[in-house]
Amino acid sequence: MRSQVIDVRTGSTEQVHDITDECRRFAADCGGDGLLHVFVPHATAGIALIELGAGSDRDLLAALRDLLPADGRWLHAHGSKGHGRSHVLPALIPPYATIPVLAGRLALGTWQSVAVVDLNIDNPDRHVRLSFLSD
C-alpha cells in the first residue's frame, strides 16, 4: 500500500472543496490497477463524490444547512454557534470514499468529483490521507 497526506485549507466558511486533481495525480503516480481510498481523519468533515461547478456543491451545502442548522440545539456546544452539527456531519457524509483505479486513472463517472465537505468554520486546516491499494 502507498499512502500520502495532502493538506487542504477550507477557510472560515462552509466548504465543498475539490480534491479531484490531487487524487488523480496520486493515482497516476501509483500506476496500475487498484483502489484509491480517500480518508479525512477529522471528526467534523466528510468526503463526497459529487458533481462540482454546476451548482450541486451549493445545493449540498443548502441541504446540509436545512438538515443540520447552525443553532443552539446541539449538545456538543463549544466553538462557533451550531458547532455540534459539524460532529453529526460524518454520519451523513462519511469521512472516506473508495474509488477504483484502472491503469493509473480514477474510474469516476463523467461528472463525478472528489470533495472534502466541511461545515466546521472553527478548523480551516484539514489533512486528507490518500491510500492506494493494489495486489
C-alpha positions in Angstrom: 0.0 0.0 0.0 1.2 3.5 -0.8 -0.1 6.4 1.2 0.3 10.2 1.2 -1.3 13.0 3.2 -2.4 16.2 1.4 -3.2 19.4 3.2 -6.5 21.2 2.4 -7.4 24.7 3.6 -11.2 25.0 3.8 -11.1 28.5 5.3 -13.7 30.2 7.5 -16.8 29.3 5.6 -18.7 26.1 4.9 -17.0 24.4 2.0 -17.2 21.7 -0.6 -13.5 21.6 -1.6 -12.5 19.8 -4.7 -9.5 17.4 -4.3 -10.0 15.5 -7.6 -6.8 16.7 -9.2 -4.7 15.7 -6.2 -6.4 12.2 -6.2 -5.8 11.9 -10.0 -2.1 12.8 -9.6 -1.6 10.3 -6.7 -3.3 7.5 -8.6 -1.2 8.2 -11.7 2.0 8.2 -9.7 1.0 4.9 -8.2 0.1 3.5 -11.6 -1.6 0.2 -12.4 -4.9 -1.2 -11.1 -6.2 -0.9 -7.6 -8.3 1.1 -5.2 -7.8 4.7 -4.1 -9.0 5.1 -0.5 -9.6 8.8 0.5 -9.9 9.4 4.2 -10.2 12.7 6.2 -9.2 12.0 9.8 -11.3 14.7 11.4 -14.5 14.3 13.5 -16.1 17.2 11.6 -15.6 16.6 7.9 -16.6 14.2 5.2 -15.7 13.0 1.7 -18.2 13.2 -1.1 -18.3 12.0 -4.7 -20.4 14.7 -6.4 -20.7 16.8 -9.5 -19.0 20.2 -8.8 -19.2 23.5 -10.6 -22.8 23.2 -11.8 -24.4 24.2 -8.5 -24.5 20.8 -6.9 -21.9 21.9 -4.3 -24.1 24.9 -3.3 -27.2 22.6 -3.3 -25.4 20.2 -1.0 -24.4 23.0 1.5 -28.0 24.3 1.4 -29.4 20.8 2.1 -26.9 20.4 5.0 -28.0 23.8 6.4 -31.6 22.5 6.4 -30.7 19.2 7.9 -28.1 20.5 10.4 -29.0 24.1 11.3 -26.3 26.2 12.9 -28.3 27.0 16.0 -28.3 26.2 19.7 -29.9 22.8 19.6 -26.7 20.8 19.7 -25.5 19.2 23.0 -21.9 19.4 21.7 -21.8 23.1 22.1 -18.3 24.6 22.1 -16.8 26.9 19.4 -18.9 28.7 16.9 -22.7 28.7 17.1 -24.0 25.3 15.9 -20.6 23.7 16.1 -22.2 20.4 17.3 -23.7 19.9 13.8 -20.3 19.5 12.4 -19.8 16.5 14.6 -23.0 14.9 13.2 -21.9 15.5 9.5 -19.7 12.4 9.2 -22.7 10.2 10.0 -24.4 11.6 6.8 -21.3 12.2 4.7 -18.7 9.6 5.7 -15.1 10.6 6.2 -14.0 8.3 3.5 -14.6 7.1 -0.1 -13.0 4.3 -2.2 -12.6 4.8 -5.9 -11.5 2.1 -8.5 -8.2 2.9 -10.3 -7.6 1.3 -13.7 -4.2 1.7 -15.4 -3.4 4.7 -13.0 -6.7 6.5 -13.8 -9.6 7.1 -11.5 -12.7 5.3 -12.7 -15.0 8.1 -11.8 -18.2 8.8 -13.7 -18.2 11.6 -16.2 -19.4 14.3 -13.8 -18.1 12.9 -10.5 -15.5 14.7 -8.5 -13.9 14.0 -5.1 -14.6 16.7 -2.5 -14.0 17.4 1.2 -17.2 18.6 2.8 -16.5 20.8 5.8 -19.1 22.8 7.9 -16.7 23.5 10.7 -15.6 27.1 10.4 -13.5 26.7 13.6 -10.9 24.5 11.9 -9.8 25.7 8.5 -6.9 23.3 8.0 -7.6 19.7 7.1 -5.5 16.7 6.2 -6.6 14.0 3.8 -5.0 10.6 3.6 -4.8 9.1 0.1 -4.0 5.4 0.1 -3.5 3.2 -3.0 -4.2 -0.5 -2.5 -3.2 -3.0 -5.2 -2.3 -6.6 -5.4 
